[in-house]
Amino acid sequence: MTFTKTSQKFGQWADSRANTVFGLGFSSEQQLTKFAEKFQEVKEAARLARDKSQEKIETSSNHSQASSINGTDDEKASCAGPANTHLKSENDKLKIALTQRAAGWTAPTLPVTAWPPPGSAANVKKWEIELQTLRESNARLTTALQDSAASVEQWKRQFSLCRDENDRLRNKIDELEEQCSEINREKEKNTQLKRRIEELELELQEKETELIDLRKQSEIIPQLMSECEYVSEKLEVAERDNQNLEDKVRSLKTDIEESKYRQRHLKVELKSFLEVLDGKIDDLHDFRRGLSKLGADN
C-alpha cells in the first residue's frame, strides 16, 4: 500500500487485495506530512520483517535440501557428540552406495536414519514463534490505526461543535455591530439635537434682546401709546414664543437625557457581552492548542 497526498490536508491509500480505498483528512499540512512519514516507516518495517522471514524460510529450505542429499558440514555441525559421528558415518555410507550404483553394481542394504535432524524442528519452531510475533505486531498496528481513526472522528465532531459555536458568536457579533451602528445613529441624532438647541438658544437670545429693545422703546416714547400697545402685543407674542421655545428646549433636553441613558445601557450590555466573548475565544484557543498537542502526540 502507498500513501498519496491528494491535497494539502487530505491523503489516501488503496488496499488492492481488499479492493478498497481509504482516505483521511487532517487539520493542517504538518500533521498530514507527519502521518505520511509514520505510514512509510510502518510500511518499511513490515516489508523488512516480511523479507527477513521469507529469507529465513528460504535459507532453511535450501539448508534442509542440501543436508538431505549431501550431508553438509552445517548440519553436521548442528549436532554435537555421538549424533554428529553417527550422521557422518551414515553420509559416508550413502556416498559409497551412490558411487557403487553409478559404477554398475548393487550396493548392500544400508540402515536408514531418521531425517531431518532434531535441530531443524527447533528452527521451524523458532520461525513459527517469529511469525506469531509478526502477526501480533500487525494486530497491534491495526488496533492503533483504528484508535487513531476513532480519535480523528472525535476531533472532527469537536471541531464541528467549535465551528458552530464560532458561527453563533459571529452572528452575535454582527448583531452587536448592528447595535453599535444604531448607537452611532443615535449619537448623530443627539449631535443634530444639540445643534438645534444651540440654534434655538441663539434665537431665544435674539428674542430677549429684541424684548429688551422694545421695553426701552416703551419707556423712552411714552407718548406713542398706540405703538406701545402694538409693542406690548408683540412682546406677549414673543413671550409665548419664548415659552414654547423653552418647552421645546426642555423636551429636547429630556430626549437627550433619555438617549444618553440608552447609550450607557447599550455600552454596559456591549461590554458584558465582549467579556463573555473574550472568554469563549480563550476557551476556543485552549481547545485548539489541546487539539494540536493531541495531533502531535499521535
Contacts in CASP RR format, 6 or more apart in sequence:
PFRMAT RR
TARGET T0000
AUTHOR 0000-0000-0000
METHOD contacts of the structure
MODEL  1
MTFTKTSQKFGQWADSRANTVFGLGFSSEQQLTKFAEKFQEVKEAARLAR
DKSQEKIETSSNHSQASSINGTDDEKASCAGPANTHLKSENDKLKIALTQ
RAAGWTAPTLPVTAWPPPGSAANVKKWEIELQTLRESNARLTTALQDSAA
SVEQWKRQFSLCRDENDRLRNKIDELEEQCSEINREKEKNTQLKRRIEEL
ELELQEKETELIDLRKQSEIIPQLMSECEYVSEKLEVAERDNQNLEDKVR
SLKTDIEESKYRQRHLKVELKSFLEVLDGKIDDLHDFRRGLSKLGADN
1 13 0 8 1.000
1 14 0 8 1.000
1 15 0 8 1.000
1 16 0 8 1.000
1 43 0 8 1.000
2 13 0 8 1.000
2 14 0 8 1.000
3 11 0 8 1.000
3 12 0 8 1.000
3 13 0 8 1.000
3 35 0 8 1.000
3 36 0 8 1.000
3 39 0 8 1.000
3 40 0 8 1.000
3 43 0 8 1.000
4 11 0 8 1.000
4 12 0 8 1.000
4 13 0 8 1.000
5 11 0 8 1.000
5 32 0 8 1.000
5 36 0 8 1.000
6 12 0 8 1.000
8 29 0 8 1.000
8 32 0 8 1.000
9 25 0 8 1.000
9 26 0 8 1.000
9 27 0 8 1.000
9 28 0 8 1.000
9 29 0 8 1.000
9 32 0 8 1.000
10 23 0 8 1.000
10 24 0 8 1.000
10 25 0 8 1.000
10 26 0 8 1.000
10 32 0 8 1.000
11 23 0 8 1.000
11 24 0 8 1.000
11 25 0 8 1.000
11 32 0 8 1.000
11 36 0 8 1.000
12 21 0 8 1.000
12 22 0 8 1.000
12 23 0 8 1.000
12 24 0 8 1.000
13 21 0 8 1.000
13 22 0 8 1.000
13 23 0 8 1.000
13 39 0 8 1.000
14 20 0 8 1.000
14 21 0 8 1.000
14 22 0 8 1.000
15 21 0 8 1.000
15 22 0 8 1.000
24 35 0 8 1.000
24 149 0 8 1.000
24 152 0 8 1.000
25 32 0 8 1.000
25 152 0 8 1.000
26 32 0 8 1.000
26 35 0 8 1.000
27 155 0 8 1.000
27 159 0 8 1.000
27 291 0 8 1.000
27 292 0 8 1.000
28 292 0 8 1.000
31 295 0 8 1.000
31 296 0 8 1.000
34 296 0 8 1.000
42 141 0 8 1.000
46 138 0 8 1.000
46 141 0 8 1.000
49 134 0 8 1.000
49 137 0 8 1.000
50 134 0 8 1.000
53 127 0 8 1.000
53 130 0 8 1.000
53 131 0 8 1.000
53 134 0 8 1.000
56 127 0 8 1.000
56 130 0 8 1.000
57 127 0 8 1.000
60 120 0 8 1.000
60 123 0 8 1.000
60 124 0 8 1.000
60 127 0 8 1.000
63 72 0 8 1.000
63 74 0 8 1.000
63 75 0 8 1.000
64 116 0 8 1.000
64 120 0 8 1.000
66 72 0 8 1.000
66 75 0 8 1.000
67 74 0 8 1.000
67 75 0 8 1.000
67 115 0 8 1.000
67 116 0 8 1.000
67 117 0 8 1.000
67 120 0 8 1.000
68 115 0 8 1.000
68 116 0 8 1.000
70 91 0 8 1.000
71 87 0 8 1.000
71 91 0 8 1.000
75 87 0 8 1.000
75 117 0 8 1.000
76 84 0 8 1.000
76 87 0 8 1.000
76 88 0 8 1.000
76 91 0 8 1.000
77 84 0 8 1.000
78 117 0 8 1.000
78 119 0 8 1.000
79 87 0 8 1.000
79 117 0 8 1.000
79 118 0 8 1.000
79 119 0 8 1.000
83 117 0 8 1.000
86 113 0 8 1.000
87 113 0 8 1.000
87 117 0 8 1.000
90 110 0 8 1.000
90 111 0 8 1.000
90 113 0 8 1.000
93 110 0 8 1.000
94 110 0 8 1.000
96 107 0 8 1.000
97 107 0 8 1.000
97 108 0 8 1.000
97 110 0 8 1.000
100 106 0 8 1.000
100 107 0 8 1.000
101 107 0 8 1.000
148 298 0 8 1.000
151 294 0 8 1.000
151 298 0 8 1.000
155 291 0 8 1.000
155 294 0 8 1.000
155 295 0 8 1.000
158 287 0 8 1.000
158 291 0 8 1.000
159 291 0 8 1.000
162 284 0 8 1.000
162 287 0 8 1.000
162 288 0 8 1.000
165 280 0 8 1.000
165 284 0 8 1.000
166 284 0 8 1.000
169 277 0 8 1.000
169 280 0 8 1.000
169 281 0 8 1.000
172 273 0 8 1.000
172 277 0 8 1.000
173 277 0 8 1.000
176 270 0 8 1.000
176 273 0 8 1.000
176 274 0 8 1.000
179 266 0 8 1.000
179 270 0 8 1.000
180 270 0 8 1.000
182 266 0 8 1.000
183 263 0 8 1.000
183 266 0 8 1.000
183 267 0 8 1.000
186 259 0 8 1.000
186 262 0 8 1.000
186 263 0 8 1.000
187 263 0 8 1.000
189 259 0 8 1.000
190 256 0 8 1.000
190 259 0 8 1.000
190 260 0 8 1.000
193 252 0 8 1.000
193 255 0 8 1.000
193 256 0 8 1.000
193 259 0 8 1.000
194 256 0 8 1.000
196 252 0 8 1.000
197 249 0 8 1.000
197 252 0 8 1.000
197 253 0 8 1.000
200 245 0 8 1.000
200 248 0 8 1.000
200 249 0 8 1.000
200 252 0 8 1.000
201 249 0 8 1.000
203 245 0 8 1.000
204 242 0 8 1.000
204 245 0 8 1.000
204 246 0 8 1.000
204 249 0 8 1.000
207 238 0 8 1.000
207 241 0 8 1.000
207 242 0 8 1.000
207 245 0 8 1.000
208 242 0 8 1.000
210 238 0 8 1.000
211 235 0 8 1.000
211 238 0 8 1.000
211 239 0 8 1.000
214 231 0 8 1.000
214 234 0 8 1.000
214 235 0 8 1.000
215 235 0 8 1.000
217 227 0 8 1.000
217 231 0 8 1.000
218 228 0 8 1.000
218 231 0 8 1.000
218 232 0 8 1.000
221 227 0 8 1.000
221 228 0 8 1.000
222 228 0 8 1.000
END
